[in-house]
Amino acid sequence: MMLAIKDGDLHVVNGEIQAVEGAEEIRQHIEIRLGLWRGEAFYNVDEGVDYADLVMPAQDRRDVLGELRRVVLGTPGVLTCTLQIVSQGPATLTVRGQFTASIAARDDLVRQEFGPITITGEG
């Protein structure tokens, strides 16, 4: 279970930090993973998107989408995903998508959108 993060801040309901689960938890996990540059996490240098060497210099959108799809599909519970590049510049990338995931605790399948996520600069 993750904390609900809305607009970059913790989400507080009735004076308490709200915990999320299910589709919202997976959506947040995807967005956090897509915002992480490979090598940025000290606890796992293989975690994250290879923005510096693969995504930002890529000439072919299929290469970019392939790397992003790898990260989304590596999110626990995610079974399928579709991704769309909303905009792309020399140092900026904005993506959004949709995922289908299995929530094992409830034996449910969920589908939800995520993004847009904008990545800028260097990690």
C-alpha positions in Angstrom: 0.0 0.0 0.0 1.3 3.5 -0.9 0.5 6.9 0.4 -1.8 9.0 -1.9 0.2 11.6 -3.6 -1.7 14.4 -5.4 0.0 17.2 -7.2 3.3 16.5 -5.6 2.0 16.6 -2.1 0.7 14.0 0.3 -3.1 13.8 0.2 -4.7 14.5 3.6 -8.3 13.5 4.3 -10.0 14.6 7.5 -6.6 15.4 9.0 -5.1 12.0 8.1 -2.7 10.9 5.4 -4.7 8.7 3.0 -3.3 5.4 2.0 -4.2 4.1 -1.5 -4.5 0.7 -2.9 -5.7 -1.0 -6.1 -5.6 0.8 -9.4 -4.6 4.1 -7.8 -1.6 2.5 -6.1 -0.5 0.9 -9.3 -1.0 4.2 -11.3 1.2 6.0 -8.7 3.8 3.3 -8.8 4.0 3.5 -12.6 4.4 7.3 -12.6 7.1 7.2 -9.9 9.0 4.5 -11.9 8.7 6.5 -15.1 10.1 9.6 -13.4 13.1 7.7 -12.1 16.3 7.9 -14.2 18.3 4.7 -14.4 21.1 4.7 -11.8 19.4 7.4 -9.7 18.2 5.0 -7.0 21.0 4.1 -4.7 19.2 0.9 -3.6 19.0 -0.4 -7.2 21.1 1.2 -9.9 19.2 -0.8 -12.6 15.9 0.6 -11.6 14.3 3.4 -13.7 14.3 4.5 -17.3 17.4 4.8 -19.4 16.7 8.4 -20.3 20.3 9.6 -20.7 21.6 6.8 -23.1 18.4 5.5 -24.8 15.4 7.7 -24.5 16.4 11.4 -24.9 18.9 10.9 -27.8 16.5 8.4 -29.6 15.6 9.2 -33.2 12.9 6.5 -33.4 9.8 6.8 -31.2 9.6 3.0 -31.2 12.8 2.8 -29.3 11.5 5.3 -26.7 8.2 3.6 -26.3 9.9 0.2 -26.0 12.1 1.4 -23.1 9.1 3.1 -21.4 6.9 0.0 -21.9 9.7 -2.1 -20.3 9.5 0.0 -17.2 5.7 0.0 -17.0 5.4 -3.7 -17.5 8.0 -4.2 -14.7 5.6 -2.6 -12.3 4.1 -5.3 -10.0 0.7 -6.3 -11.1 0.8 -4.7 -14.6 -0.2 -7.1 -17.3 -0.5 -4.8 -20.4 0.0 -1.2 -21.3 -0.3 1.2 -24.1 1.8 4.4 -24.2 1.6 7.6 -26.2 4.2 10.3 -26.5 2.4 13.6 -26.1 5.4 15.8 -26.8 9.1 15.3 -27.2 11.9 17.9 -27.4 15.7 17.7 -27.1 15.5 17.6 -23.3 11.8 17.1 -22.6 9.5 14.1 -22.9 5.8 13.9 -22.0 4.0 10.6 -22.1 0.6 9.2 -21.0 -0.8 5.7 -21.2 -3.2 3.1 -20.0 -2.6 -0.1 -18.1 -4.3 -3.3 -17.2 -3.3 -4.9 -13.9 -4.1 -7.7 -11.7 -4.8 -7.0 -8.1 -4.0 -10.4 -6.5 -5.5 -9.6 -3.1 -8.9 -9.1 -4.6 -8.5 -11.3 -7.7 -9.6 -8.3 -9.8 -8.4 -6.9 -13.1 -8.3 -3.1 -13.3 -7.7 -0.7 -16.2 -6.7 2.9 -15.6 -5.0 5.8 -17.4 -1.8 7.4 -16.1 0.1 10.6 -17.0 0.8 12.9 -18.5 4.3 12.6 -17.1 6.9 15.1 -18.2 10.6 14.4 -17.9 13.0 17.2 -18.3 16.8 17.8 -18.0 19.1 15.2 -16.7 18.8 12.7 -13.8 
